[in-house]
Amino acid sequence: MTKADFVELVQKNGEFESKAAAERAVKAFTASITEALVNKETVSLVGFGTFSTVEVAEKSGKVPGTDKTYTKAAHTAPKFKMGKTIKDAVAGN
């Protein structure tokens, strides 16, 4: 599903008068989630899921087929854990 398809779906389900209004809602939602994650806050939407961040430790590895090694620096990564309502809906489909 493309972003345009998703905006149309939001317009239909949210009963927005126009695609522009639905797109503003989608942009506001994604911007709000992004801002919360940048501030290392957790966003829990009951029945939907939880957006959070995790600290990933430094990793080193070997490039397959060569003797080269690499090191990936420690970083913060976004994480999403699905809620039970969504898990059940998808599993039942």
N, C-alpha and C positions, 0 to 999 in steps of 0.2 A: 504494500500500500504506500503510495507516495504521500507527501505532505498535503498536496492539493486534494487527494482522495480523503485523507484524514480530516481536513477542514470541512469538506462536504458532509462527512459523517457527523462531525461535531455540530454543524449547522442543523442537520436533521434531528439529532438526538437532543440538542439543547434548545431547539425551536428558536434559533436566532433568525432575525429578519433578513440578514444578508450574509454572504460569504465573508465579507470584510469584517463584520462583527465577530463571526466565528474565528477568523484568523487572528484577530486581536486577542481573543480569549485564549487560543492555543499559545500565542507568543507570550502572553502574560503568565500562563502556567509554566512554560519552560523556563522563562527568565527568572521566575520566583524560585523554582527548584534549583536552578543553577546558582543563584545568589546564596541560597541557604547552604548548599554544598560547599561553595567557596569559603563560607564562614564556618565550615565544619560542623554544621547543625544537621540534625536528623529530622526528616519529614515523614510522618506516619499518616497514611490515609487508610482508616479502618476499612477492611474488606478489600482494599486494592493492593496495598503494599507499603513498604518502607524504603525510602531513599536515604542513604548514608554514605560516609566515606570510611575508608580503611587505609592504614599505613602499610605499605608494601616494603619489605626489607630489600636491601641490595642483593642482587643475584649475579652469579657469574656462570658462564657456560661455554660450550665448545661449538663452533660452527661445524655442522655435519659435513663430512667429506674432506675436511682440511684440519690442519693443526692449530688454526687460529682460535683464540679465546676472546671472550668479550665480558664486560661487566656492565650491568644495568643498574643505574643509581637507585637508591631508595626514593620512593615517591608516595604521594597520596592518590588513591584511585576511588572513583565513584562506585557505589554498590547498590543494587536493587534486590529486595527480597519480596517475592510475591505473597499476597495475602491469601488466606484460605478460600475466600469467596471466588477469587479469580482462578486459583488452582482447581477448585471443584468444577467451575464453569467450563474450563478448557478440557479437563479430564472427561467430563460428561458429554462432550461434543464429538 
